[in-house]
Amino acid sequence: MLANDSFHIAVLAGDGIGPEVMAPALEVLRVVETTTPGLKFRFSKAPAGAGHYLAAGTALPQETLKLCAEADAILLGACGLPHVRYSDGTEIAPQVELRFTFDLYAGLRPARLLPGVPSPIVGADTFGIDLVVIRESTEGLFASMGKGVVAPEEARETLVITRKASRRIFEFALRLAERRLQRGGKGLIHCVDKANIFRAFAFFRETFDECAARHPNLRAERIYVDACAAALVQRPWNFDVLVTENMFGDILSDLAAGLVGGMGMAPSADIGDAHAVFQPCHGTAPDIMGKGLANPAAMILSAAMMLDWLADKFNHAPAEEAARRIEAAVDRAFAGGVKPREFGGADGTRAVAKAVLAALQSA
């Protein structure tokens, strides 16, 4: 809860390049704090991830969970390392634990092509790409996490789709489509499913239709996941908001990130009714950790998403102003020629951060 007009932010830097990209994101937040009247932060750092698991036997200690529960928002760096696993062979993933602990049912994965950023899609620089994939994050195939059955000759996981969870993710997605429409968006939402084959997805689509009928100002369409994947690489500018089950969303959001420069340009959020986590889509990249090569853009844009969410939750205009300023500064930095390593450029973590900070301070 907002106290003393100051947002309390839990900062979990994570593993690998997580701390390296978190540092410039916090630097950007401190700049907007000092230049935006009415905006204040209180940052509290806490351990989480594979490194802490190796040191203490837990990836998400109770004191970290307590801090996250008390904070206004959670800023999370990439977590996990390929060689560090739980006893069942699965990777350390505190981000997934946070989703279930705080019922963060809406996974937001925006994909926006920034000026100066290359896309593999011909025409993207002319038509633009600005869409968001929304994943239902508590059920679908993820409802089976840790509950799968493995026998000598077969293994089974169970997909679960309930009307309650479907309704709340659809209402969330429909409200987001309306907010985007107010900011000049298309007012378009697609339900992505496989309703022609699976009864569970026919049920999912039916629930979508019920919810969409209550939002007549939007264009509500349905598309099969395979057709959606093809359309995303042919004409991604035709999409606005896509809402789907978790596993489909996991795949499509990575595909969408590839259209706008890759994971280093892909922010994300996991949002519930009371809590929210903001983190880059990319992993911990242990092969480049400590070398200053990681692109911090996704982490910085995740911080902007955090401000946007705080602005909406607390009706806080300065936070919304700061979010727009950060996004505009990242746009100007890339339009001005900054080029990270994944684009074949020479700009590492500090160079990208300096370009964004310069753009922010010169506006």
ChimeraX attribute file (.defattr): number of C-alpha atoms within 10 A of each C-alpha:
attribute: neighborCount
match mode: 1-to-1
recipient: residues
	/A:1	13
	/A:2	11
	/A:3	8
	/A:4	7
	/A:5	12
	/A:6	15
	/A:7	20
	/A:8	21
	/A:9	20
	/A:10	24
	/A:11	25
	/A:12	25
	/A:13	24
	/A:14	27
	/A:15	24
	/A:16	24
	/A:17	28
	/A:18	28
	/A:19	20
	/A:20	25
	/A:21	26
	/A:22	26
	/A:23	18
	/A:24	22
	/A:25	26
	/A:26	17
	/A:27	14
	/A:28	22
	/A:29	21
	/A:30	15
	/A:31	16
	/A:32	23
	/A:33	17
	/A:34	12
	/A:35	13
	/A:36	15
	/A:37	11
	/A:38	13
	/A:39	21
	/A:40	18
	/A:41	14
	/A:42	11
	/A:43	15
	/A:44	15
	/A:45	13
	/A:46	17
	/A:47	20
	/A:48	28
	/A:49	27
	/A:50	28
	/A:51	20
	/A:52	17
	/A:53	19
	/A:54	12
	/A:55	9
	/A:56	11
	/A:57	12
	/A:58	18
	/A:59	25
	/A:60	23
	/A:61	17
	/A:62	10
	/A:63	11
	/A:64	19
	/A:65	19
	/A:66	10
	/A:67	18
	/A:68	25
	/A:69	17
	/A:70	15
	/A:71	21
	/A:72	24
	/A:73	24
	/A:74	27
	/A:75	25
	/A:76	25
	/A:77	31
	/A:78	28
	/A:79	28
	/A:80	28
	/A:81	20
	/A:82	12
	/A:83	9
	/A:84	16
	/A:85	16
	/A:86	14
	/A:87	7
	/A:88	7
	/A:89	9
	/A:90	11
	/A:91	16
	/A:92	24
	/A:93	19
	/A:94	21
	/A:95	23
	/A:96	15
	/A:97	15
	/A:98	19
	/A:99	21
	/A:100	15
	/A:101	11
	/A:102	19
	/A:103	18
	/A:104	23
	/A:105	25
	/A:106	27
	/A:107	29
	/A:108	25
	/A:109	27
	/A:110	26
	/A:111	28
	/A:112	20
	/A:113	23
	/A:114	23
	/A:115	16
	/A:116	17
	/A:117	20
	/A:118	16
	/A:119	20
	/A:120	12
	/A:121	16
	/A:122	11
	/A:123	14
	/A:124	18
	/A:125	16
	/A:126	8
	/A:127	13
	/A:128	18
	/A:129	25
	/A:130	20
	/A:131	25
	/A:132	24
	/A:133	27
	/A:134	32
	/A:135	27
	/A:136	28
	/A:137	29
	/A:138	23
	/A:139	22
	/A:140	24
	/A:141	17
	/A:142	19
	/A:143	18
	/A:144	16
	/A:145	13
	/A:146	10
	/A:147	11
	/A:148	12
	/A:149	11
	/A:150	10
	/A:151	8
	/A:152	5
	/A:153	5
	/A:154	7
	/A:155	9
	/A:156	11
	/A:157	15
	/A:158	15
	/A:159	14
	/A:160	14
	/A:161	19
	/A:162	13
	/A:163	12
	/A:164	9
	/A:165	17
	/A:166	24
	/A:167	17
	/A:168	17
	/A:169	24
	/A:170	25
	/A:171	16
	/A:172	19
	/A:173	27
	/A:174	27
	/A:175	14
	/A:176	17
	/A:177	25
	/A:178	21
	/A:179	13
	/A:180	17
	/A:181	16
	/A:182	11
	/A:183	10
	/A:184	9
	/A:185	15
	/A:186	19
	/A:187	21
	/A:188	21
	/A:189	25
	/A:190	22
	/A:191	25
	/A:192	27
	/A:193	25
	/A:194	21
	/A:195	18
	/A:196	9
	/A:197	10
	/A:198	11
	/A:199	11
	/A:200	17
	/A:201	20
	/A:202	15
	/A:203	16
	/A:204	25
	/A:205	21
	/A:206	15
	/A:207	17
	/A:208	25
	/A:209	16
	/A:210	12
	/A:211	18
	/A:212	22
	/A:213	12
	/A:214	11
	/A:215	15
	/A:216	8
	/A:217	13
	/A:218	18
	/A:219	15
	/A:220	19
	/A:221	14
	/A:222	18
	/A:223	17
	/A:224	16
	/A:225	19
	/A:226	13
	/A:227	12
	/A:228	20
	/A:229	18
	/A:230	11
	/A:231	15
	/A:232	18
	/A:233	16
	/A:234	14
	/A:235	16
	/A:236	23
	/A:237	18
	/A:238	15
	/A:239	20
	/A:240	22
	/A:241	25
	/A:242	27
	/A:243	27
	/A:244	30
	/A:245	26
	/A:246	22
	/A:247	17
	/A:248	21
	/A:249	24
	/A:250	18
	/A:251	12
	/A:252	24
	/A:253	27
	/A:254	18
	/A:255	17
	/A:256	26
	/A:257	23
	/A:258	19
	/A:259	23
	/A:260	25
	/A:261	22
	/A:262	21
	/A:263	23
	/A:264	22
	/A:265	26
	/A:266	28
	/A:267	26
	/A:268	27
	/A:269	26
	/A:270	26
	/A:271	22
	/A:272	19
	/A:273	13
	/A:274	13
	/A:275	19
	/A:276	27
	/A:277	27
	/A:278	28
	/A:279	29
	/A:280	29
	/A:281	24
	/A:282	23
	/A:283	17
	/A:284	23
	/A:285	17
	/A:286	15
	/A:287	9
	/A:288	12
	/A:289	16
	/A:290	12
	/A:291	12
	/A:292	15
	/A:293	21
	/A:294	24
	/A:295	26
	/A:296	28
	/A:297	26
	/A:298	24
	/A:299	32
	/A:300	30
	/A:301	24
	/A:302	30
	/A:303	30
	/A:304	26
	/A:305	25
	/A:306	26
	/A:307	26
	/A:308	20
	/A:309	21
	/A:310	22
	/A:311	18
	/A:312	13
	/A:313	12
	/A:314	12
	/A:315	11
	/A:316	17
	/A:317	16
	/A:318	19
	/A:319	27
	/A:320	20
	/A:321	17
	/A:322	24
	/A:323	25
	/A:324	14
	/A:325	19
	/A:326	26
	/A:327	21
	/A:328	16
	/A:329	22
	/A:330	26
	/A:331	18
	/A:332	21
	/A:333	24
	/A:334	20
	/A:335	14
	/A:336	13
	/A:337	14
	/A:338	22
	/A:339	21
	/A:340	23
	/A:341	14
	/A:342	16
	/A:343	14
	/A:344	8
	/A:345	11
	/A:346	13
	/A:347	21
	/A:348	19
	/A:349	21
	/A:350	18
	/A:351	18
	/A:352	24
	/A:353	25
	/A:354	15
	/A:355	19
	/A:356	28
	/A:357	21
	/A:358	15
	/A:359	20
	/A:360	22
	/A:361	13
	/A:362	8
	/A:363	9
